[in-house]
């Protein structure tokens, strides 16, 4: 249980950090990659991207949907196999 | 956060492909071997891949007032080594490049290098060294996963500064700017990733330690020690 408590404390600290930064600054919390794009434009204003994304999510909502979908697939697989191991382990100790 | 589509000029994007492709090929070769001889660890492989899926989908806010996401590659590196993790990362990076306009196809080689090779390599080295010196396994996993995450973003910053040297200050000048965005933002996220990875590692030890022994990720002695100590 000790490890779980340490992780829980870290999560709380992380949340506190976010609440503090978001309430004391007017940070936009945009993506770090967007900021890097800004730096590139400062360094090389004439740079023209050599390619464009094959497809772009039409809105922020659709983008969140697809990111959520990605997380869901991952979580499903982790849950399935950890449950499988757990069930298998129980069966062996019962036999 | 990966390098955006089109944001690496020639010859850089080709160079990173040239470096990454052999590693991916070696990873696929190792995967095939594993499928042939160690079928029973395949569920664990799925878990490691899925862990990358989950963690790299979570964009988290950081102290810098911008968002970035963890990588989730530390777990794969610890269990299967860097080459196999490179293959798993490539799948995730392809998904994000095609469906999310996050990262890109021309920058795929560079992003695989940062997330799938450098990060896992750093994590793997820390893990192996820490276990060799018999440090507490959970502390070692935490450090390995944290630095695997962080090293990825240092690599990304380096790749961008090589391709875009600043007019004053050159590559080093750009690196300061890019590292300020990627590496600093990533510090709290890397710590979170380390913590979560340690937790899932603990559950794998509890549920399926035989698989870890089979993968040479931990010794029998090490498992006994972890299970004896209540953590």
Interface residues (C-beta under 8 A of the other chain):
Chain A: X1 X2 X3 X4 X6 X7 X10 X11 X14 X17 X18 X21 X22 X25 X27 X28 X29 X30 X31 X32 X33 X34 X35 X36 X37 X39 X40 X42 X43 X44 X47 X49 X50 X51 X52 X53 X54 X55 X56 X57 X63 X66 X67 X68 X70 X71 X73 X74 X75 X76 X77 X78 X81 X82 X84 X85 X86 X89
Chain B: X1 X2 X3 X4 X5 X6 X7 X8 X9 X10 X13 X43 X44 X46 X47 X49 X50 X51 X52 X53 X54 X55 X56 X57 X58 X59 X60 X61 X62 X63 X64 X65 X66 X67 X68 X92 X95 X96 X97 X98 X99 X100 X101 X102 X104 X105 X106 X138 X160 X164 X165 X166 X167 X174 X177 X178 X181 X182 X185 X188 X191 X192 X195 X196 X198 X199 X200 X202 X203 X204 X207 X208 X230 X231
